[in-house]
Amino acid sequence: REEGGWGWWVAVGLAAGLGLLAKYAMAYWLMSALGYVLVFRDERRHLRPLLAATGIALLLYSPNFWWNWSNGFVSYLHTRDNAALSGSLFHPGAFIEFFASQFGVFGPLLFAGLIWLIATWRGLAEPRARLLATFALPTLAMMIAVSLLSRAHANWAAPTYVSATVLVVAWALQRGWRRLIAASIALHLAAIALLFTGREALAGFGVDVPAQFDPLRRVRGWRELGAEVGKELAAHPGLTLFADDRELLSALIYYIRPHPLDAVKWKVTSRVQDQWDLMNGLGKRLGESFLLVSEHELINEMEPSFAAIERLRPIAISLGPGAVRTYTLYVARGFKGYPPGRT
């Protein structure tokens, strides 16, 4: 930010461009930076180099934009679908859930400190605090608004806490609250230990934690499912892995050995919705046969597209006491093509 620091602005442009290629959320940083130099008069001298850095970032990002242009802006549509803004635009329950979740994402003491800072504003009077707040609060406000309008996952506000961590910790240390920061760190470490080892530690004492209280239940069971499906693929040479859900297919490809990278997914609409639809579509595999792992039981919808679909067996994967994830295996023979309107 010093005069003559063009080398740093070039570095900003390169970093922002690479960031956009990695994650569209990098745009939050660019918008926050632009807002900062426009709102605060003393910072407007940085507008020209910031715009130049933005130009470098957009130039680096341009191949992705061109690819989206050539493919119906599929990535942007996927992002829009995630936001789910097409239905009712008032969800107070989702707002409360998202807001409460931020005490877990940022930490209860740190998030409480951030709320205090926002409520009082006195801690944001210093220029360095304003700079950090500008890169934190707009993103948080946007995600809170999205949660009220539709839904927002807890981690969507994560970019907020890059600068908010520095902001809140510096504010607390200025007030001599070093022990509070130490307590917050200790609490976070304890939470991590409990999250990753709590169920196993209690099991060692003969206590089985019900699955509904296991924070890692969503990531459990995939290895076991992959092993079961891998056995069936080995027992049916010539079949290609096929699933009716993108997350299910991604997990199976990871856990099955060797990785079935030629796997395909059933397309539920005429529009491309994910990487499977775009690059490894079932529509290109006419006449082939598949091992179908069904989660959503769309067999009635699929049957006209195959010469035959034969049920093999169900698979039940235990996630712990009180929870089972179930799937059904089928052999789908002789793909004839999607129904009219899908490709």
Secondary structure, 3 states (H helix, E strand, C coil): CCCCCHHHHHHHHHHHHHHHHHCCCHHHHHHHHHHHHHHCHHHHHHHHHHHHHHHHHHHHHHHHHHHHHHCCCHHHHHHHHHHCCCCCCCCHHHHHHHHHHHHHHCCHHHHHHHHHHHHHCHHHCCHHHHHHHHCCHHHHHHHHHHHHHCCCCHHHHCCHHHHHHHHHHHHHHHCCCHHHHHHHHHHHHHHHHHHHHHHHHHHHCCCCCCHHHCCCHHHCCHHHHHHHHHHHHHHCCCCEEEECCHHHHHHHHHHCCCCCCCCEECCCCCCCCCHHHHHCCHHHCCCCCEEEEECCCCHHHHHHHEEEEEEEEEEEEEEECCEEEEEEEEEEEEECCCCCCCC
